[in-house]
């Protein structure tokens, strides 16, 4: 039960990152009237995604970081390092990188080089977060597909 719940939570985390980063935000920039409008909307969506990621990551840590490990949670333990790395990346993007992107966009002019640097860094960290969430989903779904030993009656 815990493992299936973990797979579902990991799927929500990875799927929301995928949908937002690879579908929704590119569509904003292609359909909204100006890059400034699209950027402002994307910033709001990325903030919402941060909270989705925090909730998913914390739920996964609660599910799989147990004092009394079960047979399935032992196999799921390697996913914890990806969960922690993904959480660290999402917090860094939201609270360290995003303010620089918003600040450089607001200043304009000479801040274009700064905007390009911070945007590239944020994009790379988002991609790494997506890979971490994908690795969590991959590892947990692999464990979920393994047969569980039937309890024996004595």
Secondary structure, 3 states (H helix, E strand, C coil): CHHHHHHHHHHHHHHHHHHHHHHHHHHHHHHCCCHHHHHHHHHHHHHHHHHHHHHHHHHHHHHHCCCCCCHHHHHHCCHHHHHHHHHHHHHHHHHHHHHHHHHHHHHCHHHHHHHHHHHHHHHHHHHHHHHHHHHHHHHHHHHHCCCCCCCCCC
